[in-house]
């Protein structure tokens, strides 16, 4: 069994912080200095709670989701190598343009998560991607974490880096047009892992980044990804995901993050890829919903899912089943990377000029 989960419990938010007869939420926030942290109207990036909440709600508008095209250049190289495309800056730009300018993209997409390089790039006609998106009703987002490194003292576990200098980077991203920002934490399931230490370290970093985002007027998209790697069963994934989410919302509360202006990017509750017993669509949908309902506050404006290595068909079927099982406390939508891109990338690689339009069509098929 993973160690130390008990220390992450939401029980820490209980009686000592609950005012007798008063509003638990308001008093708790005041005690945590919540009001003092909101930027004043005179600041260039001042953003009221209502503006952040409005952006967050728009990110999960009915029938729309978010495409993740925020692969670092190294990850992009892996994907391009897989289909035989040279990973040049121009090819990365052209591929992102293909995705963002697909016909009717704004009918299905509320926004896109971009990589630093992409936020600075433009369409071939010279329109910055962020401007193109805003002109077409899509919200530009940006990946702001700097990736994972091994967690010292905890073999096999990872912690995400990127907090140093983040305030200044967020200021610049806001100026470049980004209105939300993603940070991905990675939790691995294995023998005796995840440890409570790994879960807490990642939750703490997620909460620090989320508070900085809101200070700078960007909606944080907090992503604690429980990996599908391994041979664990669906029950183990459920238990780990629940503990991770409880730890995350505990940390967000402690860092005075406004949940109304926050989006959760969650992994689904699925068996490990190597598990002999795979789960049905209904089982995945039911387990994921139950897990989320037990750990995610209803005030959150929405939850989007990563695909995490699921096929596009599986990721779509699972999300569809969860929505059919509603009504749910929050809008549920997608923020897929691989599941939305695989088919388009393959087609484009076969004939970059000739298949351009066909590849665009497959993105929303
Ligand atoms: P996948 O859907 O390919 O898992 O990517 C989503 C993402 O943004 C991971 O951080």
Boltz pocket constraint, residues with backbone or C-beta under 6 A from the ligand:
constraints:
  - pocket:
      binder: B
      contacts: [[A, 68], [A, 184], [A, 223], [A, 305], [A, 306], [A, 307], [A, 308], [A, 309], [A, 335], [A, 336], [A, 337], [A, 338], [A, 339]]
      max_distance: 6.0
